[in-house]
Amino acid sequence: MSDNVLRGLPSVDEVLKRPELIDEAGGVSHGHKSEVVRLVIDRFRSEIRSGSIQIESIDLSEAVVEAVIKRLRRLKGNSLKRVINASGVVLHTNLGRAVLCDDAVEALERAASTVNIEYDIDKGGRGERDSHVEELVCLLTGAEAACVVNNNAAAVLIALNTFAEGKAVVVSRGELIEIGGSFRLPEIIEKSGCVLKEVGTTNRTHPSDYACAIDDDTAVLLKAHTSNYSVVGFTSEVKLKELVAIARKAGVAVVEDLGSGSLVELEALAAKSEPVVSSSVGAGADVVTFSGDKLLGGPQAGIIVGKKLFIDRIRKNPLKRALRVDKLTMAALEATLKLYLDMPSLAKRLPAIAFLTRDDVEEIRQLSEEARKFLKDSLGDEFHLELESGYSQVGSGSLPGHELPTVLVTITHENIKPERLFKRFLSNDPPILGRVSRDKFILDLRTVTKASDVVPGGLEQV
Ligand SMILES: *Cc1c(COP(=O)(O)O)cnc(C)c1O
């Protein structure tokens, strides 16, 4: 039976001759087009064999052509699209975290051409990649030296590998963190070629725990910021300063993984601020690592600051070559860091900080009210639209549990489930990401700048 059906499949040439494909396949060369057709026919063949398609109810030739068109459109369209973030999560890891500032966007465009990423123009010879941001980072953090790698996970990896390969890294049991996207500190320590030595308990670790754990095999005391959770109640941790004193005495290094690592005290978020990088540097950590795309508000990067002797050793590690950032990242990072030179204008010019400190709920309310009107016009009377008070999240494990007061636009319909609305908004071009909560579809405009951005086209088809 299935052999008969298989004979009903069109040949590659038959499909290629179909007029519908001529339009769709513009910009795709004949070889690639034929390969796409062949792959689609192959898939149909195996689905027919396994009985997973109902062949009685379809015209095979038409179905193949349709599938080829779909595949060509997907190939030619942008997979990476702009998404309207109305989720209420400011630094959304799945949406690429920080929205870059205008200066960074300009810098990206410049860097798309040829740039002096590793060329010293004054000397007329090979230059140092990190030189484009090192002075800035040092000025902003008080560190002696700085270098940049792909992300903070890479920063921790290379720091530990440089100072403790084949040796022990001591960490408090209260700081054995897992960050979303499979960053688990014990695994990173292992992959760095180091041996994890846990000390203390989940809720309490004392100076003596570290001091007793240090032996001839110990190379690093590691402190990790518990980014996405807090230990509350009967707790005790060893402050960085104390840790530094213990390490000095024993002649081992102190590495701190700050996670978000804010460059400045954010007054608007002062209630529960993230640790500031300069404090860790001031407390005497040999090396401090943090992300470029969390509270800093720049591109994905891992920034390592610390004592010159230590940073020089990291630079010489062959892993640095494997983990180095490209010219685009460097360009965006440099432009972002520059904004910190002029603190009063920071919140105006840096989107991440602007969104986080948009504490003037009134401004979000006005934007939401505008969006509500637009949505009402385009959705019609059957939808119930309301404004409600609610909370936004910082995201990316920054300021865990810290909620930012906001105004939400809630959308409900008697016969349409909120999940369906969620999907419908997401299928818009550009996709609009809201969230579903308490049986309502919700849009949070904290991270949106134009009310019309959250109004999908062609909503009649909801
Ligand atoms: C976010 C985070 C990381 C991972 O940083 P990426 O830049 O996402 O690689 C590592 N450690 C801590 C404490 C973090 O908060």
The ligand as an SDF file (V2000), in Angstrom:
LIG
                    3D

 15 15  0  0  0  0  0  0  0  0999 V2000
   24.4340   35.8890   35.3850 C   0  0  0  0  0  0  0  0  0  0  0  0
   25.4880   35.2990   36.2170 C   0  0  0  0  0  0  0  0  0  0  0  0
   26.4780   34.5020   35.6530 C   0  0  0  0  0  0  0  0  0  0  0  0
   26.5100   34.2070   34.1910 C   0  0  0  0  0  0  0  0  0  0  0  0
   26.7920   35.3660   33.4750 O   0  0  0  0  0  0  0  0  0  0  0  0
   26.5770   35.4160   31.8900 P   0  0  0  0  0  0  0  0  0  0  0  0
   27.0400   36.7750   31.5020 O   0  0  0  0  0  0  0  0  0  0  0  0
   25.1410   35.1520   31.6600 O   0  0  0  0  0  0  0  0  0  0  0  0
   27.4470   34.3490   31.3250 O   0  0  0  0  0  0  0  0  0  0  0  0
   27.4330   33.9730   36.4910 C   0  0  0  0  0  0  0  0  0  0  0  0
   27.4200   34.2240   37.8060 N   0  0  0  0  0  0  0  0  0  0  0  0
   26.4860   34.9950   38.3830 C   0  0  0  0  0  0  0  0  0  0  0  0
   26.5540   35.2250   39.8560 C   0  0  0  0  0  0  0  0  0  0  0  0
   25.4800   35.5540   37.6130 C   0  0  0  0  0  0  0  0  0  0  0  0
   24.5420   36.3150   38.1610 O   0  0  0  0  0  0  0  0  0  0  0  0
  1  2  1  0
  2  3  1  0
  2 14  2  0
  3  4  1  0
  3 10  2  0
  4  5  1  0
  5  6  1  0
  6  7  2  0
  6  8  1  0
  6  9  1  0
 10 11  1  0
 11 12  2  0
 12 13  1  0
 12 14  1  0
 14 15  1  0
M  END
$$$$
